[in-house]
Amino acid sequence: MRRLDQLLANLGYCSRREARAWIQEGRVAVRGKIADDFGAKADPGDVRVDGAPLDHPAGLLLMMHKPVGLVCSHDEREGPNVYSLLPPRWRARNPQVTSIGRLDKDTSGLLLLTDRSELVHRLTSPKHKVPKIYRATVGADLAPTLVPLFASGTLLLQGEKTPCAPAELRIIAPRAAELTLTEGRYHQVRRMFASQGAEVLTLHRTRFGHLELGDLPAGQWRELPPDTFQP
């Protein structure tokens, strides 16, 4: 149960002050009756605005095909971001919609977005070992010895004290490979290949957990069921 004015503001409809005006104008109903008290508490499922149910009151979960050139930061100083691709109402939600982990500006592929903080924590926590698959092209031929090295759990990246967790590398061409990680360190894929003299030229995430990007076009997103990732 939440206050009506707070509920509408948190779901991105309007400010709390505007919500009070909407209620005074008779635009909000609870259980079929026009609401007249902006401080009254209601179950989100019982509320209607202009006759329509509330927009995802239980939270959002989206899968996006992130294009190259967009960042996953809300800081506008870092440049155009992935949130600009979403409807304005979703961008105004509180808690705000954020990415579950990040893909850097020059990386494309599967990106999950949500306003459910517990889901962000669960899917990014190293202890849950959620697999993520990346496809990379590099600037040098890949030696077969990289496969056991990446799988060994002994690869230490520059500036770090803890080796990378074991990762599965599959070489699919002399200068192309798929890498499966269960952790998400800063620029990890690029740094792992760079440590062995192979600069990553293109990087694309194809899978996150059991979800595959498939044929979702770049810059597009689709909604996922709330129970996509069960505890």
C-alpha positions as CSV (number, residue, x, y, z in Angstrom):
1,M,0.0,0.0,0.0
2,R,1.4,3.4,-1.0
3,R,0.2,7.0,-0.9
4,L,-1.5,7.9,-4.2
5,D,0.7,11.0,-4.9
6,Q,3.9,9.1,-4.1
7,L,2.8,6.1,-6.2
8,L,2.2,8.2,-9.3
9,A,5.4,10.1,-8.9
10,N,7.5,7.0,-8.3
11,L,6.1,5.3,-11.5
12,G,7.1,8.4,-13.5
13,Y,3.7,9.7,-14.3
14,C,4.3,13.2,-12.9
15,S,5.6,15.0,-9.8
16,R,3.9,14.6,-6.5
17,R,2.5,18.1,-6.8
18,E,1.1,17.3,-10.3
19,A,-0.3,14.0,-8.9
20,R,-2.3,16.0,-6.4
21,A,-3.7,18.2,-9.2
22,W,-4.6,15.0,-11.2
23,I,-6.5,13.7,-8.2
24,Q,-8.4,16.9,-7.8
25,E,-9.3,16.8,-11.5
26,G,-10.8,13.4,-11.0
27,R,-8.3,11.6,-13.2
28,V,-7.4,8.9,-10.6
29,A,-9.7,6.1,-9.5
30,V,-9.3,3.4,-6.8
31,R,-11.4,0.3,-7.1
32,G,-13.7,2.0,-9.5
33,K,-14.3,5.1,-7.4
34,I,-12.8,8.6,-8.2
35,A,-10.1,9.3,-5.6
36,D,-10.4,12.5,-3.6
37,D,-7.5,12.2,-1.1
38,F,-4.0,12.3,-2.5
39,G,-2.6,11.0,0.9
40,A,-4.8,7.9,0.9
41,K,-3.0,4.6,0.5
42,A,-3.9,2.1,-2.1
43,D,-2.8,-1.1,-3.7
44,P,-1.2,-0.3,-7.1
45,G,-3.3,-3.0,-8.7
46,D,-6.5,-1.1,-7.7
47,V,-5.5,2.2,-9.2
48,R,-6.5,3.6,-12.6
49,V,-5.3,6.8,-14.3
50,D,-7.6,8.1,-17.0
51,G,-9.2,4.7,-16.9
52,A,-6.0,2.7,-17.5
53,P,-4.1,0.4,-15.1
54,L,-0.8,1.7,-13.7
55,D,2.3,1.1,-15.9
56,H,4.3,-1.9,-14.5
57,P,3.7,-1.1,-10.8
58,A,5.7,-4.2,-9.7
59,G,8.8,-3.1,-11.6
60,L,10.4,-3.3,-15.0
61,L,12.7,-5.9,-16.5
62,L,13.9,-5.3,-20.1
63,M,16.3,-6.9,-22.5
64,M,18.0,-4.4,-24.9
65,H,20.2,-4.8,-27.9
66,K,22.7,-2.1,-26.9
67,P,24.3,-0.5,-30.0
68,V,27.8,0.8,-30.1
69,G,28.1,4.5,-29.2
70,L,25.9,4.6,-26.1
71,V,27.0,4.4,-22.5
72,C,25.3,2.8,-19.5
73,S,25.7,5.7,-17.2
74,H,23.0,8.2,-16.1
75,D,25.7,11.0,-16.1
76,E,25.0,13.0,-19.2
77,R,28.6,14.3,-19.2
78,E,29.6,10.8,-20.4
79,G,27.6,11.1,-23.6
80,P,24.5,9.6,-25.1
81,N,23.1,6.8,-23.0
82,V,21.0,3.6,-23.4
83,Y,18.2,5.1,-21.3
84,S,17.5,7.6,-24.0
85,L,16.0,4.7,-26.0
86,L,13.2,4.2,-23.3
87,P,9.8,5.9,-23.0
88,P,10.0,9.1,-21.0
89,R,7.8,7.8,-18.2
90,W,10.2,4.9,-17.6
91,R,13.1,7.3,-17.4
92,A,11.3,9.2,-14.7
93,R,10.7,6.2,-12.4
94,N,12.0,6.1,-8.8
95,P,13.9,3.9,-8.2
96,Q,15.4,4.7,-11.6
97,V,15.8,2.2,-14.3
98,T,19.4,1.1,-14.4
99,S,21.5,-1.6,-16.2
100,I,22.4,-4.9,-14.6
101,G,26.1,-4.6,-15.1
102,R,27.5,-2.5,-17.9
103,L,28.7,-2.7,-21.4
104,D,31.2,0.0,-22.4
105,K,30.6,2.5,-25.2
106,D,32.3,0.4,-27.8
107,T,30.6,-2.8,-26.9
108,S,27.3,-4.0,-28.3
109,G,24.8,-6.7,-27.4
110,L,22.5,-8.0,-24.7
111,L,21.9,-5.6,-21.9
112,L,19.4,-6.1,-19.1
113,L,17.6,-3.0,-17.5
114,T,15.5,-2.9,-14.4
115,D,14.3,-0.7,-11.5
116,R,14.5,-3.6,-9.1
117,S,17.6,-3.1,-7.0
118,E,17.5,-6.7,-5.5
119,L,17.7,-8.1,-9.0
120,V,20.7,-5.9,-9.9
121,H,22.5,-7.2,-6.8
122,R,21.7,-10.8,-7.4
123,L,22.7,-10.9,-11.0
124,T,25.9,-9.0,-10.6
125,S,27.1,-10.7,-7.5
126,P,30.2,-12.9,-8.3
127,K,28.9,-15.6,-5.8
128,H,26.0,-16.4,-8.1
129,K,28.2,-17.0,-11.1
130,V,25.8,-15.9,-13.8
131,P,27.4,-16.8,-17.1
132,K,27.7,-14.2,-19.8
133,I,28.9,-14.9,-23.4
134,Y,30.9,-12.4,-25.5
135,R,32.0,-12.6,-29.1
136,A,35.2,-10.8,-29.8
137,T,37.4,-10.1,-32.8
138,V,41.0,-9.2,-32.1
139,G,44.0,-7.7,-33.9
140,A,46.3,-10.8,-33.6
141,D,46.0,-14.5,-34.2
142,L,44.9,-16.4,-31.1
143,A,47.2,-19.1,-29.8
144,P,45.5,-22.3,-28.7
145,T,47.3,-22.0,-25.3
146,L,44.9,-19.2,-24.4
147,V,42.1,-21.8,-23.9
148,P,43.7,-23.6,-20.9
149,L,45.2,-20.3,-19.6
150,F,41.8,-18.6,-19.4
151,A,40.3,-21.7,-17.9
152,S,42.9,-22.1,-15.2
153,G,41.8,-19.4,-12.9
154,T,45.3,-18.1,-12.6
155,L,45.3,-15.2,-15.1
156,L,46.1,-12.0,-13.1
157,L,45.2,-8.7,-14.8
158,Q,47.4,-5.6,-14.4
159,G,46.7,-3.7,-11.2
160,E,44.7,-6.5,-9.6
161,K,45.6,-8.9,-6.8
162,T,43.1,-11.6,-7.4
163,P,43.2,-13.8,-10.5
164,C,40.3,-14.0,-12.9
165,A,37.8,-16.7,-12.3
166,P,38.0,-19.6,-14.7
167,A,36.6,-18.6,-18.1
168,E,35.7,-20.7,-21.1
169,L,37.3,-19.6,-24.4
170,R,36.2,-21.0,-27.7
171,I,38.3,-20.0,-30.7
172,I,36.1,-19.8,-33.8
173,A,38.5,-18.2,-36.3
174,P,42.2,-17.2,-36.1
175,R,41.2,-13.8,-34.8
176,A,37.7,-14.4,-33.4
177,A,36.5,-16.1,-30.3
178,E,33.7,-16.6,-27.8
179,L,34.4,-16.1,-24.1
180,T,32.1,-17.1,-21.3
181,L,32.6,-15.2,-18.0
182,T,31.0,-15.6,-14.6
183,E,32.2,-12.3,-13.2
184,G,32.2,-8.7,-14.4
185,R,35.4,-6.8,-13.8
186,Y,36.1,-3.4,-15.4
187,H,36.7,-4.0,-19.1
188,Q,37.5,-7.6,-18.3
189,V,37.2,-9.2,-21.7
190,R,39.4,-6.5,-23.3
191,R,42.0,-6.7,-20.5
192,M,42.2,-10.5,-20.6
193,F,42.9,-10.5,-24.3
194,A,45.3,-7.5,-24.1
195,S,47.3,-9.3,-21.4
196,Q,48.2,-11.9,-24.1
197,G,49.0,-9.3,-26.8
198,A,45.6,-9.4,-28.6
199,E,43.8,-6.1,-28.8
200,V,40.0,-6.4,-29.0
201,L,38.6,-4.7,-32.1
202,T,34.9,-5.5,-31.7
203,L,33.0,-6.9,-28.7
204,H,29.4,-8.1,-28.6
205,R,27.5,-9.9,-25.8
206,T,25.2,-12.6,-27.0
207,R,24.0,-14.1,-23.8
208,F,23.3,-13.3,-20.2
209,G,22.4,-16.2,-18.0
210,H,19.8,-18.3,-19.9
211,L,18.8,-15.4,-22.1
212,E,20.0,-15.1,-25.7
213,L,19.9,-11.9,-27.7
214,G,18.7,-13.7,-30.8
215,D,17.5,-11.4,-33.6
216,L,16.5,-8.4,-31.5
217,P,17.6,-5.4,-33.7
218,A,20.2,-3.0,-32.4
219,G,18.7,-0.2,-30.4
220,Q,15.5,-2.1,-29.6
221,W,14.3,-3.7,-26.4
222,R,11.6,-6.0,-25.2
223,E,9.9,-6.6,-21.9
224,L,10.7,-9.7,-19.9
225,P,8.3,-11.5,-17.4
226,P,9.0,-10.4,-13.8
227,D,9.8,-14.0,-12.9
228,T,12.5,-14.4,-15.6
229,F,15.2,-14.8,-12.9
230,Q,13.8,-16.8,-10.0
231,P,15.7,-16.6,-6.7
